[in-house]
């Protein structure tokens, strides 16, 4: 139940501004996960990071972000999504400033962790605000498509922007650029975004505690798996703890009067499938960005700037698919379109896995990237729609949190698994030559192809479930006329 009444939704003339504010926040925080990727060698040299410590520039952000996402979504439901959104952007902007001027490795890691905390509260509110701002089905589908394209393209755009700043100015500008963007979002948000109804009640403390610790343990265990291996106690203990805590969370939520995540959200096959499918395709694509950028620099000898621009074809396809989904979605079943897009992405990743030390960027890499961009671009839009399908206003925050949690956990799982695959292929403790490295990258992309195969299976399951649902609905509607 809402404790307050929602204000009138923005008029058509202001919805473009509403969408721009929401997308500005989403892009800023999505970029931050990858914008330092091409700058890591420069950061290591300037701040004196060790090889193992360097990974925590990314991991501190991911660990806090992934652990607190569902708590952040619930906070938006209780305290007002616009209020939580603005608070998250303010903290993120200040943390970006701190990270950009950090003079020690420790301070940079702390600032990145605070960025992750702020993102965990702001990002679930973005999708929930978008849903409430665009109530008409066609407008909402269009807005979600653009939103999904921004999420999908964020990693590649981050690499491009990071490469430009690192090459011509300093890696610090990749973080400091958030300050003016964040200030603009904070200035506009109270004027254009609806506050949304606040639910009465309080935070489900046992549920919040078990899921936050469970997600944190899962992300930490996956991070350690990438560094220490799957047999290390630093990997096994947190992963076992994560399983225990997630089971405890489900038991708590079944009895909670006001659960942090209503389990009814998983009753829909298409929503549950959308969460699982998102984990798989984000795991494959996020890892592709990570490993292909290393291949382009370490094997083909491209500069950070050239590496960034190598992703332009994929980025362009992500944004172009907004219009393709609108066109095709009006002419064919969206579940069928989802299956077709994932098959296309599978073909693109399998094609990319054929690279070796002598593979030129054009055409043997750019063409698979174009195919991947089309397939992934369509799939990420449709999985976002399915993840929010038939969700009421009271559950919009929780559903948004689940969509973003699946996205974040997918990247962590994929990177952890594929880092182990790469290390096994090239040998631990060695300094492989480019040919051996190329074999490792090919092995990574072969396993990534299997991720997409799994996503195809999930999408077929959604397609079958939807057809059965439509048949049941047709039988029920025909039953009265037969009497």
C-alpha positions as CSV (number, residue, x, y, z in Angstrom):
1,X,0.0,0.0,0.0
2,X,1.2,3.5,-0.7
3,X,1.6,5.9,2.1
4,X,1.5,8.8,-0.3
5,X,-0.2,9.6,-3.6
6,X,1.9,9.6,-6.7
7,X,2.0,13.0,-8.5
8,X,0.8,13.4,-12.0
9,X,2.9,11.7,-14.6
10,X,5.0,14.0,-16.8
11,X,3.4,15.2,-20.0
12,X,4.6,14.1,-23.4
13,X,6.7,17.3,-23.8
14,X,8.7,16.5,-20.7
15,X,9.1,12.7,-21.1
16,X,12.1,13.2,-23.3
17,X,13.8,15.1,-20.5
18,X,12.7,12.4,-18.0
19,X,14.3,9.7,-20.2
20,X,17.5,11.8,-20.7
21,X,17.9,12.2,-16.9
22,X,17.3,8.5,-16.2
23,X,19.6,7.4,-19.1
24,X,22.3,9.9,-18.0
25,X,22.5,8.3,-14.6
26,X,22.3,4.8,-16.0
27,X,25.1,5.4,-18.6
28,X,27.3,7.2,-16.0
29,X,27.2,4.2,-13.6
30,X,27.3,1.6,-16.3
31,X,30.4,3.2,-17.9
32,X,32.2,3.2,-14.6
33,X,32.4,-0.6,-14.5
34,X,34.6,-0.6,-17.6
35,X,36.0,2.9,-18.1
36,X,39.2,2.1,-16.3
37,X,39.8,-1.1,-18.2
38,X,42.2,0.3,-20.7
39,X,43.8,2.5,-18.1
40,X,44.8,-0.2,-15.6
41,X,48.6,-0.3,-16.6
42,X,48.8,3.5,-16.2
43,X,47.0,3.5,-12.8
44,X,49.3,0.7,-11.6
45,X,52.4,2.7,-12.5
46,X,51.2,6.0,-11.0
47,X,49.8,4.7,-7.7
48,X,52.0,1.7,-7.1
49,X,49.5,-1.1,-7.2
50,X,50.7,-4.7,-7.0
51,X,49.5,-7.1,-9.6
52,X,46.9,-8.7,-7.3
53,X,45.9,-5.3,-5.8
54,X,45.2,-3.9,-9.2
55,X,42.1,-6.1,-9.7
56,X,40.4,-4.5,-6.7
57,X,39.9,-1.3,-8.7
58,X,37.2,-3.3,-10.4
59,X,36.3,-5.8,-7.7
60,X,35.7,-3.3,-4.9
61,X,33.0,-1.6,-7.2
62,X,31.5,-5.0,-8.2
63,X,31.5,-6.5,-4.7
64,X,29.6,-3.6,-3.0
65,X,27.3,-3.0,-6.0
66,X,26.3,-6.6,-6.4
67,X,25.8,-7.1,-2.7
68,X,23.5,-4.2,-2.1
69,X,21.4,-4.0,-5.2
70,X,18.3,-5.7,-3.8
71,X,18.5,-3.6,-0.6
72,X,18.8,-0.5,-2.7
73,X,15.7,-1.5,-4.6
74,X,13.7,-2.0,-1.4
75,X,14.9,1.4,-0.1
76,X,13.4,3.1,-3.1
77,X,10.0,1.5,-2.5
78,X,9.9,2.6,1.1
79,X,11.5,6.1,1.0
80,X,10.6,7.2,-2.5
81,X,12.4,6.3,-5.7
82,X,13.2,9.8,-6.7
83,X,14.6,10.6,-3.3
84,X,16.8,7.5,-3.2
85,X,17.8,8.1,-6.9
86,X,19.0,11.6,-6.1
87,X,20.8,10.6,-2.9
88,X,22.5,7.8,-4.9
89,X,23.6,10.1,-7.6
90,X,24.9,12.7,-5.1
91,X,27.0,10.1,-3.3
92,X,28.2,8.6,-6.6
93,X,29.3,12.0,-7.9
94,X,31.3,12.8,-4.7
95,X,32.9,9.4,-4.8
96,X,33.9,9.9,-8.4
97,X,35.5,13.2,-7.4
98,X,37.4,11.4,-4.6
99,X,38.5,8.6,-7.0
100,X,39.6,11.1,-9.6
101,X,42.0,12.9,-7.3
102,X,43.1,9.9,-5.2
103,X,46.8,9.9,-4.6
104,X,47.1,6.5,-3.0
105,X,46.0,3.0,-4.0
106,X,44.0,2.5,-0.8
107,X,42.0,5.7,-1.3
108,X,41.1,4.8,-4.9
109,X,39.8,1.4,-3.8
110,X,37.7,3.0,-1.0
111,X,36.3,5.5,-3.4
112,X,35.4,2.8,-5.9
113,X,33.6,0.9,-3.2
114,X,31.6,4.0,-2.3
115,X,30.7,4.3,-6.0
116,X,29.4,0.7,-5.9
117,X,27.3,1.5,-2.9
118,X,25.8,4.6,-4.5
119,X,25.1,2.6,-7.8
120,X,23.3,-0.1,-5.8
121,X,20.8,2.4,-4.6
122,X,20.4,4.6,-7.6
123,X,20.3,2.1,-10.5
124,X,17.2,0.1,-9.3
125,X,15.4,3.4,-9.0
126,X,16.1,4.3,-12.6
127,X,14.2,1.4,-14.2
128,X,11.3,1.7,-11.6
129,X,11.1,5.5,-12.4
130,X,11.1,4.8,-16.1
131,X,8.2,2.3,-15.7
132,X,6.1,4.8,-13.7
133,X,6.9,7.7,-16.1
134,X,5.8,5.8,-19.2
135,X,2.6,4.0,-18.3
136,X,1.4,3.5,-21.9
137,X,2.5,0.1,-23.2
138,X,4.0,1.3,-26.5
139,X,5.8,4.3,-24.9
140,X,7.1,2.0,-22.1
141,X,8.4,-0.6,-24.5
142,X,10.2,2.2,-26.5
143,X,11.7,3.7,-23.3
144,X,12.8,0.2,-22.0
145,X,14.4,-0.5,-25.4
146,X,16.5,2.7,-25.2
147,X,17.3,2.0,-21.6
148,X,18.4,-1.6,-22.5
149,X,20.6,-0.3,-25.3
150,X,22.4,2.0,-22.9
151,X,23.0,-0.9,-20.5
152,X,24.2,-3.2,-23.3
153,X,26.5,-0.6,-24.9
154,X,27.8,0.8,-21.6
155,X,30.8,-1.6,-21.4
156,X,32.0,-0.9,-24.9
157,X,31.3,2.9,-24.6
158,X,33.3,2.8,-21.3
159,X,36.3,1.2,-23.0
160,X,36.1,3.8,-25.9
161,X,35.9,6.8,-23.5
162,X,38.6,5.3,-21.2
163,X,40.9,4.8,-24.1
164,X,40.5,8.4,-25.3
165,X,41.1,9.9,-21.9
166,X,44.1,7.6,-21.2
167,X,45.7,8.2,-24.5
168,X,45.4,12.0,-24.7
169,X,45.0,13.3,-21.1
170,X,44.8,11.1,-18.0
171,X,43.0,8.1,-16.7
172,X,41.7,10.4,-13.9
173,X,39.3,12.1,-16.4
174,X,37.5,8.9,-16.9
175,X,36.3,9.3,-13.3
176,X,36.2,13.1,-13.0
177,X,33.8,13.3,-16.0
178,X,31.1,11.9,-13.7
179,X,31.2,15.1,-11.6
180,X,29.5,17.5,-14.1
181,X,27.2,14.8,-15.4
182,X,26.1,13.9,-11.9
183,X,25.6,17.5,-10.9
184,X,23.4,18.0,-14.0
185,X,21.3,14.9,-13.1
186,X,20.9,16.1,-9.5
187,X,19.8,19.5,-10.7
188,X,17.2,18.2,-13.1
189,X,15.8,15.1,-11.2
190,X,13.6,17.0,-8.7
191,X,12.1,19.1,-11.4
192,X,11.2,16.4,-14.0
193,X,11.1,13.0,-12.2
194,X,7.9,11.7,-10.5
195,X,8.4,10.9,-6.8
196,X,6.3,7.8,-7.0
197,X,4.2,6.4,-4.2
198,X,6.1,5.4,-1.0
199,X,5.0,2.1,0.5
200,X,4.2,1.9,4.1
201,X,6.2,-0.5,6.2
202,X,9.8,-1.1,7.0
203,X,12.8,-3.0,5.6
204,X,12.6,-6.7,6.1
205,X,15.8,-6.8,8.2
206,X,16.4,-10.6,8.1
207,X,15.7,-10.7,4.4
208,X,17.9,-7.7,3.7
209,X,20.7,-9.1,5.8
210,X,20.7,-12.6,4.3
211,X,20.5,-11.4,0.7
212,X,23.1,-8.7,1.1
213,X,25.6,-11.0,2.8
214,X,24.7,-13.8,0.3
215,X,25.2,-11.6,-2.8
216,X,28.4,-10.2,-1.3
217,X,29.7,-13.6,-0.5
218,X,28.8,-14.9,-4.0
219,X,30.6,-11.9,-5.7
220,X,33.6,-12.2,-3.4
221,X,33.9,-15.9,-4.0
222,X,33.7,-15.4,-7.8
223,X,36.3,-12.7,-7.6
224,X,38.6,-15.0,-5.6
225,X,38.0,-17.8,-8.1
226,X,39.4,-15.7,-10.8
227,X,42.5,-14.9,-8.8
228,X,43.1,-18.0,-6.5
229,X,41.3,-20.7,-8.4
230,X,38.2,-22.8,-7.7
231,X,39.9,-25.1,-5.2
232,X,41.1,-22.3,-2.9
233,X,39.4,-22.0,0.5
234,X,39.1,-18.3,-0.2
235,X,36.8,-19.3,-3.1
236,X,35.0,-22.3,-1.5
237,X,34.1,-20.8,1.8
238,X,32.4,-17.7,0.5
239,X,30.6,-19.6,-2.2
240,X,29.3,-22.2,0.3
241,X,28.3,-19.3,2.6
242,X,26.5,-17.7,-0.4
243,X,24.4,-20.9,-1.0
244,X,23.5,-21.2,2.6
245,X,22.5,-17.5,2.9
246,X,20.5,-17.5,-0.3
247,X,18.6,-20.6,0.9
248,X,18.0,-18.9,4.2
249,X,16.8,-15.8,2.3
250,X,14.2,-17.8,0.4
251,X,12.9,-19.3,3.7
252,X,12.7,-15.9,5.3
253,X,10.9,-14.3,2.3
254,X,8.3,-17.1,2.3
255,X,7.2,-16.0,5.8
256,X,7.9,-12.3,5.7
257,X,4.9,-10.0,5.8
258,X,6.8,-7.3,3.8
259,X,9.5,-9.2,1.9
260,X,12.4,-7.3,0.4
261,X,11.9,-9.4,-2.8
262,X,8.3,-10.8,-3.2
263,X,8.7,-14.4,-4.4
264,X,5.7,-13.9,-6.6
265,X,8.0,-12.2,-9.1
266,X,9.4,-15.7,-9.8
267,X,6.0,-17.3,-10.5
268,X,6.1,-16.1,-14.1
269,X,8.2,-18.4,-16.3
270,X,9.1,-15.5,-18.6
271,X,10.3,-13.3,-15.7
272,X,12.3,-16.1,-14.2
273,X,13.7,-17.1,-17.6
274,X,14.6,-13.4,-18.2
275,X,16.7,-13.3,-15.1
276,X,18.5,-16.5,-15.9
277,X,19.0,-15.6,-19.6
278,X,20.4,-12.2,-18.6
279,X,23.0,-13.8,-16.3
280,X,24.1,-16.0,-19.2
281,X,24.3,-13.4,-22.0
282,X,25.9,-10.7,-19.8
283,X,28.4,-13.2,-18.6
284,X,29.4,-14.0,-22.2
285,X,29.4,-10.4,-23.4
286,X,31.1,-8.7,-20.5
287,X,33.9,-11.3,-20.6
288,X,34.2,-10.7,-24.4
289,X,34.9,-7.0,-23.8
290,X,37.4,-7.8,-21.1
291,X,39.4,-10.5,-23.0
292,X,39.1,-9.1,-26.5
293,X,40.5,-5.7,-25.3
294,X,43.6,-7.7,-24.0
295,X,43.9,-9.6,-27.3
296,X,43.8,-6.4,-29.3
297,X,46.5,-4.9,-27.2
298,X,48.7,-7.8,-26.2
299,X,48.5,-9.9,-29.4
300,X,47.7,-7.4,-32.2
301,X,49.6,-4.5,-30.6
302,X,46.8,-1.9,-30.7
303,X,47.0,1.2,-28.5
304,X,44.4,1.9,-25.8
305,X,42.7,4.4,-28.2
306,X,42.7,2.0,-31.1
307,X,41.3,-0.7,-28.8
308,X,38.5,1.6,-27.7
309,X,37.5,2.5,-31.3
310,X,37.6,-1.2,-32.2
311,X,34.3,-1.6,-30.3
312,X,32.5,1.1,-32.2
313,X,30.7,-1.4,-34.5
314,X,29.3,-3.3,-31.6
315,X,28.3,-0.2,-29.8
316,X,26.5,1.1,-33.0
317,X,24.6,-2.2,-33.3
318,X,23.4,-2.0,-29.7
319,X,21.8,1.4,-30.3
320,X,20.5,0.5,-33.7
321,X,18.6,-2.4,-32.3
322,X,16.3,0.0,-30.4
323,X,14.7,0.7,-33.8
324,X,14.9,-2.9,-35.0
325,X,13.1,-4.3,-32.0
326,X,10.4,-1.7,-32.4
327,X,10.0,-2.6,-36.1
328,X,10.2,-6.4,-35.7
329,X,8.4,-6.6,-32.4
330,X,5.3,-5.2,-34.0
331,X,5.4,-7.8,-36.7
332,X,6.4,-11.0,-35.0
333,X,6.1,-12.8,-31.7
334,X,8.7,-11.4,-29.3
335,X,9.6,-14.8,-27.8
336,X,10.4,-16.0,-31.3
337,X,12.4,-12.9,-31.9
338,X,14.3,-13.5,-28.7
339,X,15.2,-17.0,-29.8
340,X,16.4,-15.8,-33.2
341,X,18.5,-13.0,-31.7
342,X,20.3,-15.5,-29.3
343,X,21.0,-17.9,-32.1
344,X,22.5,-15.0,-34.0
345,X,24.6,-14.0,-31.0
346,X,25.7,-17.7,-30.6
347,X,26.9,-17.7,-34.3
348,X,28.8,-14.4,-33.7
349,X,30.6,-15.7,-30.6
350,X,31.5,-19.0,-32.3
351,X,32.9,-17.1,-35.2
352,X,35.0,-14.9,-32.9
353,X,36.4,-18.0,-31.2
354,X,38.2,-19.0,-34.4
355,X,40.8,-16.2,-34.0
356,X,44.6,-16.8,-33.6
357,X,47.7,-14.8,-33.3
358,X,47.6,-13.7,-37.0
359,X,43.9,-12.8,-37.2
360,X,43.4,-9.3,-38.6
361,X,40.8,-7.0,-37.1
362,X,39.2,-6.5,-40.5
363,X,37.2,-8.5,-41.5
364,X,37.7,-11.6,-39.2
365,X,37.0,-9.7,-35.9
366,X,34.8,-6.8,-36.9
367,X,32.3,-9.0,-38.7
368,X,31.7,-11.3,-35.7
369,X,31.4,-8.1,-33.5
370,X,28.7,-6.8,-35.8
371,X,26.8,-10.1,-35.6
372,X,27.2,-10.1,-31.8
373,X,26.0,-6.6,-31.5
374,X,22.8,-7.3,-33.4
375,X,22.1,-10.5,-31.5
376,X,23.0,-9.2,-28.0
377,X,21.4,-5.9,-28.7
378,X,18.0,-7.4,-29.4
379,X,18.3,-10.0,-26.6
380,X,19.2,-7.5,-23.9
381,X,16.2,-5.3,-24.8
382,X,13.7,-8.2,-24.8
383,X,15.1,-9.7,-21.5
384,X,14.6,-6.3,-19.9
385,X,11.0,-6.2,-21.1
386,X,10.4,-9.7,-19.9
387,X,12.0,-9.1,-16.5
388,X,9.5,-6.2,-15.9
389,X,6.5,-7.8,-17.6
390,X,3.2,-7.5,-15.8
391,X,4.8,-6.0,-12.7
392,X,2.6,-3.8,-10.6
393,X,3.8,-0.4,-9.3
394,X,4.3,-1.9,-5.8
395,X,6.7,-4.5,-7.2
396,X,8.5,-2.3,-9.7
397,X,11.5,-1.5,-7.5
398,X,12.0,-5.2,-6.5
399,X,11.7,-6.3,-10.2
400,X,14.1,-3.6,-11.3
401,X,16.5,-4.7,-8.5
402,X,16.3,-8.3,-9.8
403,X,17.0,-7.3,-13.4
404,X,20.1,-5.3,-12.4
405,X,21.2,-8.0,-9.9
406,X,21.1,-10.6,-12.7
407,X,23.1,-8.2,-14.9
408,X,25.8,-7.6,-12.3
409,X,26.0,-11.3,-11.1
410,X,26.1,-12.4,-14.8
411,X,29.2,-10.3,-15.4
412,X,30.9,-11.6,-12.2
413,X,30.1,-15.2,-12.9
414,X,31.2,-15.0,-16.5
415,X,34.5,-13.2,-15.8
416,X,35.4,-15.6,-13.0
417,X,34.7,-18.7,-15.0
418,X,36.4,-17.5,-18.1
419,X,39.5,-16.1,-16.3
420,X,40.0,-19.7,-15.0
421,X,39.5,-21.0,-18.5
422,X,42.1,-18.6,-19.9
423,X,44.6,-19.4,-17.1
424,X,44.2,-23.1,-17.8
425,X,44.8,-22.6,-21.5
426,X,47.9,-20.5,-21.2
427,X,49.4,-22.1,-18.1
428,X,49.7,-20.6,-14.6
429,X,52.7,-18.6,-13.7
430,X,54.0,-18.3,-17.2
431,X,54.5,-15.4,-19.6
432,X,53.0,-16.8,-22.8
433,X,54.0,-15.6,-26.2
434,X,51.3,-14.1,-28.4
435,X,50.4,-17.4,-30.1
436,X,49.7,-19.1,-26.8
437,X,47.8,-16.1,-25.5
438,X,45.6,-16.2,-28.7
439,X,44.9,-19.9,-27.9
440,X,43.7,-18.8,-24.5
441,X,41.4,-16.1,-25.8
442,X,40.0,-18.5,-28.4
443,X,39.2,-21.0,-25.6
444,X,37.5,-18.2,-23.6
445,X,35.3,-17.4,-26.6
446,X,34.4,-21.1,-27.1
447,X,33.1,-21.3,-23.6
448,X,31.3,-18.0,-24.0
449,X,29.5,-19.6,-27.0
450,X,28.2,-22.3,-24.6
451,X,26.8,-19.5,-22.4
452,X,24.8,-18.3,-25.4
453,X,23.6,-21.9,-26.2
454,X,22.3,-22.0,-22.6
455,X,20.5,-18.7,-23.2
456,X,18.9,-20.2,-26.4
457,X,17.6,-23.1,-24.3
458,X,16.1,-20.6,-21.7
459,X,14.5,-18.6,-24.5
460,X,12.9,-21.7,-26.1
461,X,11.5,-22.5,-22.7
462,X,10.0,-19.0,-22.5
463,X,8.5,-19.4,-26.0
464,X,6.9,-22.8,-25.2
465,X,5.5,-21.5,-21.9
466,X,4.0,-18.5,-23.6
467,X,2.4,-20.6,-26.3
468,X,0.8,-22.9,-23.6
469,X,-0.4,-19.8,-21.8
470,X,-2.0,-18.4,-24.9
471,X,-3.7,-21.8,-25.6
472,X,-5.1,-22.0,-22.1
473,X,-6.4,-18.4,-22.4
474,X,-8.1,-19.2,-25.7
475,X,-9.7,-22.3,-24.3
476,X,-11.0,-20.4,-21.3
477,X,-12.4,-17.6,-23.4
478,X,-14.1,-20.1,-25.7
479,X,-15.7,-22.1,-22.9
480,X,-18.7,-19.9,-22.2
481,X,-19.8,-19.8,-25.9
482,X,-19.9,-23.6,-25.9
483,X,-22.4,-23.8,-23.1
